[in-house]
Amino acid sequence: MRVRIIGSAAGGGFPQWNCNCPVCAAARDGRATPRTQSSIVVRSDDGPWYLVNASPDLLSQLEDLPFDRSGGMRAAPIAGVVLTDGEIDHTAGLLLLRESSTPLRVYSTPEVRDALTSKYPLLNMLETFCGVDWRPLAADRATPLEDTTLAIETFPTGGDAPLYMEDASGPAAIGLTIRDTAVDRTLVYAPGIEALDETVSARLREGDLVLVDGTFFRHDDLVALGLGERDSWAMGHAPLTGEGGTLEALAALDARTVLVHINNTNPILLEDSPERSEVEQRGLVISSDGMEFDL
């Protein structure tokens, strides 16, 4: 299995277009590396790429993706899209795929499909362009990715429903356990974790490679800067440090562990920050766009 991180920042990217926090200022001054919004692609040795989450930065992310372009005038770099939730920063890029010459293959939970056909009708709009070939991600069995040796299992990672749902009845986030049945290797992808409960912890321990929520360093990253009223817990992301933080548990995993979905205010984005040093001394990797891993 090959895994490529095509976007390593949280929603809004890094630097965020309207943010003048010290971390975004460092990126504009060349003192930190910019990043696009969170997404990965995966493939088995003999199969096509599959996109996991479709960010608003998708066009530039796919342009940099290596693939065989000899398949005709409309050769597609991906065979389908897998969604971990219904958040705007993970789904808005679907509309950028409307020129597909075949119905767009989309894997999601039924709850995400309902959200994307009712409150936020992206799938309805795509039906009028290329069409949608929706495939359900079941909670009780593995879902094979067509034309690959990969199979996906899901697990709940908590968090609030997207704000556009206007109530708590919308879809929460899921994590993905992606197994390559040809080589018995496992990727665990969880860009949003509300808490490290036993279900989530057990799934993380299964991974040969773990790509996991690194959104906030402290629970009050945004509040302390005066940039928001909700802390990380209210936004469905356990912080790395402080009470209930994930850093110690993530550092104890046997797998190679990589922090993804990093918010633009998170000081671990600064290469000379003490927060980054603390994370790296624990053996964790801070993701950047273009990182690749072979399992």
Backbone as CSV, one residue per row, in Angstrom:
resi,resn,N_x,N_y,N_z,CA_x,CA_y,CA_z,C_x,C_y,C_z
1,MET,0.848,-1.191,0.000,0.000,0.000,0.000,0.884,1.242,0.000
2,ARG,0.500,2.205,-0.804,1.181,3.494,-0.798,0.193,4.555,-0.301
3,VAL,0.685,5.419,0.568,-0.126,6.490,1.147,0.576,7.810,0.880
4,ARG,-0.164,8.783,0.397,0.396,10.116,0.153,-0.481,11.142,0.853
5,ILE,0.133,11.981,1.672,-0.581,13.094,2.303,-0.581,14.253,1.313
6,ILE,-1.747,14.564,0.761,-1.802,15.653,-0.224,-2.225,16.974,0.405
7,GLY,-2.766,16.913,1.616,-3.090,18.125,2.368,-2.965,17.841,3.848
8,SER,-2.201,18.659,4.572,-1.897,18.355,5.972,-2.462,19.369,6.962
9,ALA,-3.066,20.456,6.479,-3.629,21.473,7.370,-5.106,21.206,7.628
10,ALA,-5.612,21.810,8.689,-7.043,21.745,8.975,-7.799,22.700,8.045
11,GLY,-9.103,22.825,8.252,-9.924,23.689,7.417,-9.418,25.122,7.407
12,GLY,-9.356,25.708,6.225,-8.818,27.047,6.068,-7.399,27.053,5.545
13,GLY,-6.689,25.900,5.668,-5.319,25.817,5.175,-4.355,26.605,6.037
14,PHE,-3.109,26.632,5.580,-2.059,27.341,6.325,-1.120,28.028,5.340
15,PRO,-1.017,29.381,5.412,-1.757,30.257,6.322,-3.215,30.397,5.898
16,GLN,-4.080,30.636,6.852,-5.481,30.881,6.535,-5.621,32.284,5.971
17,TRP,-6.469,32.436,4.988,-6.532,33.660,4.184,-6.770,34.920,4.999
18,ASN,-7.493,34.816,6.109,-7.828,36.029,6.873,-7.238,36.019,8.274
19,CYS,-6.211,35.208,8.492,-5.651,35.075,9.839,-4.284,35.729,9.931
20,ASN,-4.095,36.552,10.955,-2.813,37.215,11.206,-2.191,36.775,12.526
21,CYS,-2.496,35.534,12.914,-1.885,35.014,14.133,-0.379,34.843,13.914
22,PRO,0.389,34.690,14.980,1.842,34.567,14.820,2.272,33.409,13.929
23,VAL,1.515,32.322,13.935,1.900,31.167,13.127,1.654,31.439,11.651
24,CYS,0.505,32.008,11.310,0.239,32.367,9.910,1.200,33.449,9.429
25,ALA,1.526,34.409,10.296,2.487,35.445,9.923,3.836,34.832,9.587
26,ALA,4.231,33.801,10.310,5.499,33.133,10.042,5.486,32.465,8.677
27,ALA,4.350,31.899,8.289,4.260,31.278,6.969,4.381,32.322,5.865
28,ARG,3.771,33.479,6.076,3.847,34.525,5.044,5.249,35.121,4.951
29,ASP,5.985,35.046,6.037,7.346,35.579,6.054,8.389,34.549,5.636
30,GLY,7.947,33.360,5.280,8.880,32.324,4.875,9.513,31.570,6.020
31,ARG,8.974,31.715,7.234,9.542,31.044,8.397,8.801,29.763,8.764
32,ALA,7.805,29.403,7.982,7.071,28.152,8.174,6.551,27.710,6.809
33,THR,6.355,26.426,6.639,5.968,25.861,5.351,4.454,25.880,5.185
34,PRO,3.925,26.520,4.138,2.477,26.501,3.910,1.962,25.081,3.672
35,ARG,0.699,24.898,3.930,0.063,23.595,3.776,-1.352,23.778,3.245
36,THR,-1.814,22.824,2.440,-3.197,22.834,1.964,-4.064,22.002,2.905
37,GLN,-5.371,22.019,2.623,-6.335,21.447,3.560,-6.376,19.914,3.494
38,SER,-6.738,19.340,4.609,-6.525,17.934,4.930,-7.120,16.958,3.917
39,SER,-6.247,16.053,3.430,-6.670,14.991,2.520,-5.504,14.042,2.301
40,ILE,-5.810,12.778,2.006,-4.789,11.820,1.616,-5.274,11.040,0.401
41,VAL,-4.344,10.337,-0.261,-4.700,9.350,-1.274,-4.014,8.041,-0.905
42,VAL,-4.658,6.928,-1.256,-4.107,5.600,-0.981,-4.263,4.741,-2.227
43,ARG,-3.372,3.755,-2.353,-3.472,2.789,-3.440,-2.780,1.500,-3.022
44,SER,-3.210,0.389,-3.613,-2.466,-0.850,-3.469,-1.430,-0.901,-4.583
45,ASP,-0.565,-1.904,-4.561,0.533,-1.946,-5.524,0.046,-1.932,-6.965
46,ASP,-1.064,-2.627,-7.236,-1.536,-2.755,-8.616,-2.824,-1.995,-8.879
47,GLY,-3.244,-1.146,-7.971,-4.530,-0.493,-8.135,-4.433,1.002,-8.318
48,PRO,-5.571,1.637,-8.567,-5.608,3.092,-8.737,-5.587,3.814,-7.401
49,TRP,-5.344,5.116,-7.468,-5.432,5.950,-6.275,-6.898,6.124,-5.863
50,TYR,-7.137,6.144,-4.563,-8.415,6.560,-4.002,-8.168,7.776,-3.118
51,LEU,-9.025,8.767,-3.262,-8.948,9.995,-2.485,-9.733,9.817,-1.192
52,VAL,-9.146,10.238,-0.074,-9.858,10.228,1.200,-10.060,11.674,1.627
53,ASN,-11.290,12.119,1.505,-11.748,13.490,1.731,-11.332,14.407,0.584
54,ALA,-12.272,15.251,0.197,-12.099,16.124,-0.964,-12.093,17.572,-0.496
55,SER,-10.908,18.146,-0.365,-10.776,19.491,0.193,-11.007,20.564,-0.873
56,PRO,-11.222,21.809,-0.450,-11.331,22.910,-1.416,-10.044,23.150,-2.198
57,ASP,-8.915,22.575,-1.759,-7.631,22.727,-2.451,-7.361,21.578,-3.413
58,LEU,-8.392,20.836,-3.773,-8.199,19.569,-4.470,-7.513,19.704,-5.825
59,LEU,-7.808,20.754,-6.576,-7.237,20.860,-7.920,-5.711,20.889,-7.885
60,SER,-5.138,21.706,-7.026,-3.679,21.759,-6.941,-3.124,20.471,-6.346
61,GLN,-3.853,19.846,-5.438,-3.390,18.602,-4.838,-3.330,17.475,-5.869
62,LEU,-4.331,17.380,-6.729,-4.334,16.330,-7.747,-3.328,16.606,-8.854
63,GLU,-3.056,17.866,-9.129,-2.095,18.209,-10.177,-0.709,17.666,-9.837
64,ASP,-0.399,17.577,-8.564,0.908,17.085,-8.133,0.937,15.573,-7.940
65,LEU,-0.188,14.895,-8.170,-0.266,13.463,-7.907,0.279,12.666,-9.095
66,PRO,1.271,11.807,-8.877,1.803,11.013,-9.987,0.837,9.899,-10.392
67,PHE,0.493,9.856,-11.676,-0.337,8.770,-12.192,-0.156,8.695,-13.703
68,ASP,-0.586,7.587,-14.272,-0.446,7.342,-15.702,-1.505,8.138,-16.461
69,ARG,-1.075,9.101,-17.270,-2.009,9.944,-18.018,-2.250,9.438,-19.437
70,SER,-1.885,8.194,-19.718,-2.033,7.672,-21.081,-3.385,7.023,-21.326
71,GLY,-4.313,7.171,-20.386,-5.589,6.479,-20.508,-6.645,7.219,-21.291
72,GLY,-6.268,8.194,-22.092,-7.239,8.904,-22.906,-7.298,10.377,-22.577
73,MET,-8.150,11.098,-23.316,-8.239,12.540,-23.167,-8.781,12.958,-21.795
74,ARG,-9.546,12.074,-21.155,-10.116,12.394,-19.841,-9.635,11.400,-18.786
75,ALA,-8.344,11.088,-18.777,-7.792,10.159,-17.802,-7.926,10.742,-16.399
76,ALA,-8.493,9.959,-15.489,-8.736,10.449,-14.127,-7.633,9.962,-13.186
77,PRO,-7.120,10.838,-12.325,-6.056,10.424,-11.403,-6.555,9.595,-10.231
78,ILE,-7.864,9.573,-9.986,-8.418,8.818,-8.852,-9.589,7.974,-9.339
79,ALA,-9.812,6.859,-8.626,-10.911,5.965,-8.975,-12.151,6.214,-8.130
80,GLY,-12.010,7.003,-7.074,-13.145,7.277,-6.216,-12.736,8.101,-5.020
81,VAL,-13.748,8.462,-4.212,-13.544,9.315,-3.044,-14.163,8.643,-1.832
82,VAL,-13.417,8.624,-0.726,-13.908,8.117,0.551,-14.031,9.304,1.503
83,LEU,-15.162,9.414,2.191,-15.403,10.543,3.093,-15.453,10.072,4.537
84,THR,-14.748,10.790,5.413,-14.789,10.461,6.840,-15.863,11.234,7.591
85,ASP,-16.427,12.270,6.969,-17.461,13.077,7.624,-18.107,13.965,6.569
86,GLY,-18.992,14.842,7.006,-19.674,15.741,6.084,-19.220,17.175,6.203
87,GLU,-18.072,17.425,6.832,-17.596,18.789,7.018,-17.260,19.448,5.678
88,ILE,-17.425,20.765,5.627,-17.200,21.496,4.382,-15.777,21.325,3.879
89,ASP,-14.786,21.378,4.791,-13.398,21.294,4.339,-13.022,19.899,3.862
90,HIS,-13.868,18.893,4.096,-13.611,17.542,3.601,-14.496,17.153,2.431
91,THR,-15.411,18.030,2.028,-16.366,17.664,0.976,-16.506,18.693,-0.138
92,ALA,-16.128,19.945,0.097,-16.336,20.992,-0.916,-15.630,20.668,-2.225
93,GLY,-14.513,19.940,-2.151,-13.785,19.586,-3.360,-14.522,18.634,-4.279
94,LEU,-15.601,18.009,-3.791,-16.376,17.123,-4.659,-16.877,17.857,-5.898
95,LEU,-17.278,19.122,-5.719,-17.794,19.875,-6.859,-16.720,20.121,-7.914
96,LEU,-15.447,20.093,-7.512,-14.358,20.294,-8.461,-14.128,19.073,-9.329
97,LEU,-14.817,17.985,-9.019,-14.695,16.748,-9.799,-15.869,16.556,-10.754
98,ARG,-16.666,17.600,-10.944,-17.890,17.474,-11.736,-17.640,17.167,-13.211
99,GLU,-16.408,17.423,-13.703,-16.109,17.130,-15.114,-15.813,15.651,-15.368
100,SER,-15.939,14.817,-14.347,-15.678,13.390,-14.532,-16.497,12.834,-15.690
101,SER,-15.878,11.973,-16.493,-16.570,11.391,-17.650,-17.422,10.183,-17.265
102,THR,-17.331,9.753,-16.021,-18.158,8.665,-15.498,-18.741,9.105,-14.161
103,PRO,-19.814,8.464,-13.703,-20.352,8.830,-12.388,-19.288,8.739,-11.310
104,LEU,-19.225,9.752,-10.474,-18.196,9.836,-9.450,-18.491,8.821,-8.351
105,ARG,-17.525,7.933,-8.100,-17.673,6.906,-7.079,-17.372,7.521,-5.713
106,VAL,-18.363,7.503,-4.824,-18.235,8.129,-3.506,-18.606,7.105,-2.439
107,TYR,-17.681,6.888,-1.503,-17.910,6.006,-0.363,-18.143,6.864,0.871
108,SER,-19.218,6.599,1.592,-19.485,7.315,2.839,-20.473,6.529,3.673
109,THR,-20.662,6.962,4.902,-21.736,6.399,5.713,-23.070,6.910,5.178
110,PRO,-24.165,6.186,5.446,-25.479,6.689,5.041,-25.788,8.062,5.636
111,GLU,-25.308,8.327,6.851,-25.579,9.613,7.490,-24.906,10.757,6.737
112,VAL,-23.678,10.549,6.263,-23.015,11.583,5.473,-23.736,11.767,4.139
113,ARG,-24.138,10.672,3.528,-24.888,10.796,2.268,-26.157,11.624,2.478
114,ASP,-26.879,11.378,3.570,-28.103,12.136,3.838,-27.794,13.617,3.988
115,ALA,-26.711,13.945,4.708,-26.341,15.351,4.890,-26.008,16.009,3.556
116,LEU,-25.348,15.267,2.676,-24.908,15.828,1.393,-25.982,15.769,0.313
117,THR,-27.170,15.325,0.683,-28.297,15.402,-0.243,-29.434,16.256,0.307
118,SER,-29.313,16.701,1.581,-30.389,17.501,2.179,-29.894,18.883,2.566
119,LYS,-29.197,18.991,3.693,-28.773,20.296,4.187,-27.669,20.926,3.332
120,TYR,-26.855,20.108,2.737,-25.679,20.576,1.990,-25.594,19.719,0.720
121,PRO,-26.443,20.004,-0.279,-26.730,19.037,-1.339,-25.671,18.933,-2.445
122,LEU,-24.447,18.635,-2.064,-23.382,18.478,-3.054,-23.658,17.312,-3.994
123,LEU,-24.134,16.207,-3.443,-24.367,15.036,-4.285,-25.490,15.295,-5.286
124,ASN,-26.490,16.064,-4.886,-27.556,16.424,-5.828,-26.996,17.230,-6.995
125,MET,-26.108,18.174,-6.698,-25.515,18.986,-7.764,-24.647,18.140,-8.682
126,LEU,-23.885,17.224,-8.104,-23.051,16.365,-8.933,-23.884,15.466,-9.847
127,GLU,-25.051,15.077,-9.396,-25.926,14.248,-10.236,-26.266,14.947,-11.547
128,THR,-26.366,16.272,-11.514,-26.713,17.004,-12.736,-25.521,17.181,-13.670
129,PHE,-24.328,16.895,-13.184,-23.121,17.001,-14.019,-22.651,15.603,-14.436
130,CYS,-21.916,14.935,-13.584,-21.318,13.646,-13.948,-22.093,12.452,-13.426
131,GLY,-22.966,12.667,-12.439,-23.619,11.557,-11.778,-22.801,11.080,-10.588
132,VAL,-23.444,10.324,-9.709,-22.798,9.818,-8.493,-23.052,8.322,-8.364
133,ASP,-21.997,7.580,-8.151,-22.078,6.150,-7.856,-21.751,5.983,-6.381
134,TRP,-22.796,6.057,-5.528,-22.566,6.044,-4.088,-22.405,4.623,-3.589
135,ARG,-21.400,4.429,-2.712,-21.150,3.125,-2.103,-21.181,3.296,-0.588
136,PRO,-21.960,2.494,0.139,-22.051,2.665,1.598,-20.830,2.110,2.317
137,LEU,-20.382,2.831,3.330,-19.388,2.329,4.278,-20.161,1.754,5.457
138,ALA,-20.129,0.457,5.601,-20.891,-0.209,6.652,-20.120,-0.190,7.955
139,ALA,-20.849,-0.155,9.056,-20.213,-0.137,10.370,-19.818,-1.533,10.834
140,ASP,-20.403,-2.568,10.238,-20.227,-3.921,10.764,-19.440,-4.852,9.846
141,ARG,-18.894,-4.324,8.764,-18.121,-5.183,7.861,-17.182,-4.332,7.032
142,ALA,-16.175,-4.990,6.457,-15.208,-4.297,5.611,-15.811,-3.993,4.251
143,THR,-15.414,-2.861,3.696,-15.856,-2.454,2.363,-14.654,-2.470,1.427
144,PRO,-14.641,-3.348,0.407,-13.504,-3.364,-0.517,-13.521,-2.152,-1.442
145,LEU,-12.339,-1.631,-1.758,-12.210,-0.574,-2.747,-11.991,-1.237,-4.103
146,GLU,-12.852,-0.920,-5.028,-12.864,-1.602,-6.327,-11.518,-1.491,-7.033
147,ASP,-11.085,-2.603,-7.642,-9.849,-2.701,-8.422,-8.593,-2.548,-7.575
148,THR,-8.702,-2.816,-6.275,-7.540,-2.780,-5.383,-7.576,-4.004,-4.476
149,THR,-6.525,-4.167,-3.689,-6.510,-5.181,-2.628,-6.780,-4.546,-1.273
150,LEU,-7.362,-3.357,-1.276,-7.639,-2.608,-0.049,-9.082,-2.813,0.402
151,ALA,-9.266,-2.879,1.713,-10.601,-2.961,2.298,-10.666,-2.015,3.484
152,ILE,-11.800,-1.335,3.619,-11.975,-0.298,4.642,-12.929,-0.764,5.727
153,GLU,-12.511,-0.571,6.969,-13.394,-0.700,8.122,-13.531,0.676,8.762
154,THR,-14.664,0.937,9.357,-14.905,2.240,9.979,-15.017,2.088,11.489
155,PHE,-14.743,3.176,12.198,-14.955,3.212,13.639,-15.304,4.645,14.039
156,PRO,-16.153,4.824,15.051,-16.586,6.170,15.450,-15.482,6.920,16.174
157,THR,-15.312,8.190,15.829,-14.330,9.034,16.515,-14.974,10.242,17.176
158,GLY,-16.313,10.350,17.105,-17.024,11.376,17.851,-16.990,12.735,17.188
159,GLY,-17.339,13.743,17.967,-17.393,15.107,17.449,-18.805,15.531,17.128
160,ASP,-18.978,16.836,16.995,-20.288,17.391,16.693,-20.640,17.211,15.227
161,ALA,-21.936,17.306,14.947,-22.384,17.354,13.565,-21.896,18.651,12.919
162,PRO,-21.744,18.683,11.586,-21.362,19.930,10.921,-22.312,21.072,11.283
163,LEU,-21.772,22.286,11.369,-22.586,23.421,11.789,-23.776,23.664,10.873
164,TYR,-23.640,23.329,9.582,-24.740,23.586,8.662,-25.954,22.691,8.946
165,MET,-25.790,21.644,9.748,-26.925,20.774,10.076,-27.896,21.451,11.032
166,GLU,-27.422,22.450,11.780,-28.258,23.266,12.662,-28.793,22.513,13.883
167,ASP,-28.468,21.242,14.019,-28.853,20.497,15.212,-27.861,19.352,15.379
168,ALA,-28.113,18.515,16.361,-27.149,17.455,16.679,-27.440,16.145,15.953
169,SER,-28.353,16.162,14.987,-28.775,14.912,14.351,-27.913,14.532,13.154
170,GLY,-26.955,15.372,12.790,-26.144,15.087,11.620,-25.034,14.103,11.911
171,PRO,-24.235,13.792,10.894,-23.212,12.760,11.030,-22.015,13.219,11.854
172,ALA,-21.569,12.355,12.750,-20.295,12.566,13.433,-19.182,11.988,12.571
173,ALA,-17.957,12.235,12.975,-16.816,11.772,12.187,-16.558,10.286,12.432
174,ILE,-15.908,9.675,11.453,-15.440,8.302,11.608,-13.945,8.257,11.318
175,GLY,-13.304,7.226,11.815,-11.951,6.906,11.416,-11.979,5.725,10.473
176,LEU,-10.888,5.513,9.766,-10.802,4.429,8.796,-9.641,3.504,9.134
177,THR,-9.909,2.213,9.125,-8.865,1.201,9.148,-8.795,0.625,7.738
178,ILE,-7.693,0.866,7.049,-7.555,0.429,5.652,-6.527,-0.690,5.624
179,ARG,-6.988,-1.878,5.266,-6.117,-3.050,5.252,-5.774,-3.435,3.812
180,ASP,-4.513,-3.713,3.571,-4.078,-4.257,2.284,-4.012,-5.766,2.441
181,THR,-4.988,-6.460,1.888,-5.095,-7.900,2.100,-4.000,-8.675,1.385
182,ALA,-3.324,-8.053,0.417,-2.269,-8.744,-0.323,-0.986,-8.843,0.484
183,VAL,-0.734,-7.877,1.363,0.535,-7.844,2.095,0.338,-7.772,3.606
184,ASP,-0.919,-7.819,4.053,-1.237,-7.810,5.480,-0.630,-6.597,6.185
185,ARG,-0.911,-5.437,5.646,-0.460,-4.192,6.247,-1.670,-3.289,6.458
186,THR,-1.580,-2.420,7.476,-2.754,-1.656,7.890,-2.417,-0.182,8.091
187,LEU,-3.250,0.667,7.502,-3.226,2.108,7.731,-4.430,2.477,8.577
188,VAL,-4.209,3.294,9.601,-5.319,3.863,10.364,-5.312,5.367,10.137
189,TYR,-6.465,5.888,9.699,-6.587,7.316,9.394,-7.718,7.892,10.224
190,ALA,-7.377,8.850,11.097,-8.374,9.462,11.978,-8.071,10.947,12.126
191,PRO,-8.504,11.781,11.158,-8.185,13.209,11.206,-8.970,14.000,12.235
192,GLY,-9.991,13.392,12.819,-10.756,14.066,13.863,-11.068,13.105,14.990
193,ILE,-10.541,13.368,16.194,-10.790,12.501,17.346,-11.299,13.362,18.495
194,GLU,-12.489,13.042,18.975,-13.061,13.782,20.097,-12.409,13.377,21.413
195,ALA,-12.112,12.087,21.553,-11.476,11.588,22.772,-10.847,10.242,22.475
196,LEU,-9.762,9.932,23.175,-9.101,8.634,22.999,-9.785,7.605,23.903
197,ASP,-10.986,7.195,23.506,-11.661,6.156,24.269,-11.086,4.796,23.873
198,GLU,-11.590,3.736,24.454,-11.012,2.413,24.221,-11.216,1.960,22.773
199,THR,-12.352,2.310,22.170,-12.591,1.931,20.774,-11.551,2.561,19.856
200,VAL,-11.341,3.858,20.015,-10.368,4.551,19.173,-8.959,4.049,19.470
201,SER,-8.629,3.905,20.727,-7.284,3.459,21.100,-6.979,2.079,20.537
202,ALA,-7.947,1.184,20.590,-7.737,-0.161,20.059,-7.490,-0.121,18.561
203,ARG,-8.213,0.721,17.859,-8.009,0.849,16.412,-6.631,1.412,16.099
204,LEU,-6.204,2.419,16.835,-4.891,3.002,16.590,-3.788,1.968,16.795
205,ARG,-3.975,1.089,17.765,-2.959,0.075,18.043,-2.839,-0.956,16.924
206,GLU,-3.820,-1.043,16.048,-3.782,-1.998,14.937,-2.926,-1.521,13.774
207,GLY,-2.610,-0.248,13.732,-1.989,0.317,12.539,-0.500,0.059,12.441
208,ASP,-0.037,-0.209,11.214,1.389,-0.156,10.913,1.808,1.285,10.672
209,LEU,0.864,2.075,10.164,1.020,3.519,9.998,-0.249,4.170,10.515
210,VAL,-0.097,5.186,11.364,-1.247,5.888,11.941,-1.146,7.361,11.565
211,LEU,-2.161,7.846,10.867,-2.290,9.272,10.549,-3.432,9.798,11.405
212,VAL,-3.123,10.730,12.314,-4.067,10.997,13.390,-4.170,12.496,13.692
213,ASP,-5.282,12.859,14.248,-5.659,14.229,14.590,-4.570,14.968,15.377
214,GLY,-4.036,16.025,14.765,-3.098,16.904,15.442,-3.576,18.341,15.399
215,THR,-4.888,18.537,15.354,-5.472,19.855,15.094,-4.958,20.921,16.055
216,PHE,-5.095,20.669,17.358,-4.755,21.681,18.361,-3.688,21.164,19.323
217,PHE,-2.773,22.050,19.712,-1.770,21.682,20.716,-2.379,21.759,22.114
218,ARG,-3.075,22.865,22.399,-3.762,23.043,23.678,-5.255,23.218,23.401
219,HIS,-6.057,22.927,24.379,-7.508,22.997,24.164,-7.968,24.423,23.872
220,ASP,-7.226,25.433,24.344,-7.661,26.823,24.190,-6.816,27.588,23.172
221,ASP,-6.208,26.887,22.214,-5.385,27.555,21.203,-6.101,28.758,20.583
222,LEU,-7.338,28.564,20.143,-8.074,29.647,19.488,-8.568,30.683,20.484
223,VAL,-9.077,30.222,21.606,-9.648,31.138,22.600,-8.579,32.077,23.142
224,ALA,-7.388,31.550,23.412,-6.312,32.363,23.980,-5.855,33.458,23.037
225,LEU,-6.005,33.220,21.722,-5.626,34.223,20.722,-6.762,35.194,20.414
226,GLY,-7.915,34.977,21.011,-9.071,35.825,20.727,-9.698,35.544,19.380
227,LEU,-9.470,34.334,18.839,-9.958,33.999,17.501,-11.217,33.138,17.515
228,GLY,-11.716,32.831,18.683,-12.919,32.013,18.751,-13.379,31.883,20.185
229,GLU,-14.611,31.417,20.337,-15.176,31.217,21.663,-15.242,29.742,22.029
230,ARG,-15.168,28.873,21.039,-15.222,27.436,21.302,-13.806,26.882,21.411
231,ASP,-13.578,26.031,22.426,-12.267,25.411,22.540,-12.238,24.123,21.722
232,SER,-11.118,23.409,21.790,-10.962,22.230,20.948,-12.010,21.167,21.249
233,TRP,-12.351,21.015,22.532,-13.349,20.008,22.884,-14.691,20.314,22.228
234,ALA,-15.080,21.575,22.245,-16.350,21.959,21.639,-16.351,21.763,20.139
235,MET,-15.164,21.741,19.540,-15.054,21.556,18.091,-14.813,20.095,17.714
236,GLY,-14.839,19.201,18.710,-14.723,17.776,18.421,-13.316,17.277,18.223
237,HIS,-12.321,18.005,18.757,-10.923,17.595,18.601,-10.244,17.571,19.972
238,ALA,-9.776,16.407,20.376,-8.973,16.332,21.590,-7.635,17.005,21.337
239,PRO,-7.160,17.855,22.246,-5.861,18.508,22.043,-4.727,17.515,22.275
240,LEU,-3.539,17.900,21.861,-2.376,17.054,22.086,-1.948,17.052,23.549
241,THR,-2.069,18.197,24.231,-1.551,18.313,25.586,-2.643,18.759,26.552
242,GLY,-2.311,18.750,27.850,-3.263,19.125,28.881,-4.122,17.940,29.285
243,GLU,-5.088,18.194,30.165,-5.966,17.127,30.647,-6.731,16.512,29.478
244,GLY,-6.661,15.202,29.347,-7.320,14.518,28.242,-6.558,14.588,26.946
245,GLY,-5.353,15.141,26.949,-4.562,15.256,25.731,-4.108,13.900,25.202
246,THR,-3.781,13.859,23.938,-3.495,12.591,23.260,-2.017,12.296,23.091
247,LEU,-1.145,13.268,23.339,0.262,13.130,22.966,0.922,11.918,23.605
248,GLU,0.724,11.735,24.889,1.390,10.630,25.577,0.959,9.286,25.013
249,ALA,-0.337,9.109,24.786,-0.841,7.839,24.255,-0.370,7.608,22.825
250,LEU,-0.349,8.661,22.014,0.109,8.509,20.633,1.587,8.153,20.588
251,ALA,2.377,8.731,21.487,3.806,8.444,21.519,4.078,7.005,21.925
252,ALA,3.145,6.369,22.617,3.329,4.997,23.078,2.980,3.960,22.020
253,LEU,2.405,4.368,20.898,2.048,3.416,19.847,3.298,2.827,19.211
254,ASP,3.214,1.559,18.815,4.328,0.926,18.123,4.439,1.388,16.675
255,ALA,3.343,1.844,16.104,3.312,2.250,14.695,4.040,3.575,14.479
256,ARG,4.424,3.813,13.229,4.861,5.156,12.870,3.632,6.058,12.922
257,THR,3.719,7.126,13.691,2.553,7.953,13.967,2.788,9.368,13.457
258,VAL,1.846,9.842,12.642,1.988,11.112,11.941,0.792,11.997,12.274
259,LEU,1.039,13.229,12.687,-0.037,14.177,12.987,-0.508,14.848,11.715
260,VAL,-1.814,14.819,11.495,-2.424,15.432,10.318,-3.516,16.395,10.761
261,HIS,-4.121,17.102,9.783,-5.228,18.019,10.070,-4.796,19.046,11.122
262,ILE,-3.683,19.725,10.878,-3.086,20.640,11.845,-3.649,22.046,11.637
263,ASN,-4.210,22.614,12.682,-4.824,23.937,12.550,-3.774,25.023,12.350
264,ASN,-4.157,26.085,11.642,-3.210,27.152,11.289,-2.626,27.876,12.505
265,THR,-3.297,27.787,13.649,-2.801,28.434,14.870,-1.892,27.533,15.697
266,ASN,-1.727,26.287,15.307,-0.982,25.331,16.116,0.517,25.607,16.034
267,PRO,1.190,25.867,17.157,2.613,26.237,17.105,3.534,25.113,16.650
268,ILE,3.048,23.877,16.549,3.925,22.819,16.036,4.263,23.034,14.564
269,LEU,3.542,23.936,13.899,3.867,24.269,12.515,5.141,25.103,12.408
270,LEU,5.564,25.695,13.506,6.800,26.481,13.531,7.975,25.549,13.829
271,GLU,8.925,25.485,12.910,9.989,24.495,13.033,10.895,24.734,14.229
272,ASP,10.941,25.956,14.750,11.814,26.245,15.890,11.045,26.419,17.196
273,SER,9.789,25.976,17.244,8.986,26.194,18.445,9.240,25.097,19.478
274,PRO,9.132,25.415,20.762,9.263,24.379,21.795,8.168,23.328,21.700
275,GLU,6.994,23.717,21.226,5.900,22.756,21.075,6.249,21.702,20.019
276,ARG,6.837,22.141,18.914,7.250,21.180,17.885,8.340,20.257,18.428
277,SER,9.272,20.823,19.157,10.347,20.026,19.737,9.783,18.967,20.681
278,GLU,8.807,19.347,21.483,8.199,18.394,22.415,7.563,17.228,21.676
279,VAL,6.844,17.542,20.586,6.186,16.492,19.806,7.213,15.582,19.142
280,GLU,8.216,16.160,18.529,9.200,15.363,17.809,10.060,14.533,18.770
281,GLN,10.339,15.048,19.952,11.089,14.276,20.938,10.317,13.044,21.404
282,ARG,8.995,13.093,21.273,8.166,11.927,21.604,8.124,10.918,20.456
283,GLY,8.760,11.232,19.327,8.821,10.296,18.214,7.719,10.450,17.190
284,LEU,6.880,11.465,17.313,5.806,11.679,16.357,6.306,12.510,15.174
285,VAL,5.673,12.304,14.027,6.007,13.033,12.805,4.945,14.101,12.578
286,ILE,5.375,15.302,12.243,4.455,16.388,11.896,4.330,16.409,10.383
287,SER,3.143,16.181,9.883,2.952,15.995,8.444,3.147,17.281,7.667
288,SER,3.481,17.110,6.400,3.524,18.212,5.443,2.999,17.680,4.123
289,ASP,2.582,18.554,3.254,2.030,18.137,1.969,3.090,17.397,1.147
290,GLY,2.667,16.295,0.539,3.561,15.531,-0.327,4.252,14.376,0.341
291,MET,4.134,14.219,1.653,4.746,13.075,2.334,4.165,11.772,1.788
292,GLU,5.019,10.788,1.541,4.565,9.477,1.080,5.109,8.377,1.987
293,PHE,4.333,7.309,2.090,4.707,6.158,2.905,4.350,4.884,2.143
294,ASP,5.223,3.907,2.195,4.979,2.593,1.611,4.826,1.583,2.736
295,LEU,3.740,0.810,2.677,3.492,-0.213,3.685,3.571,-1.597,3.035
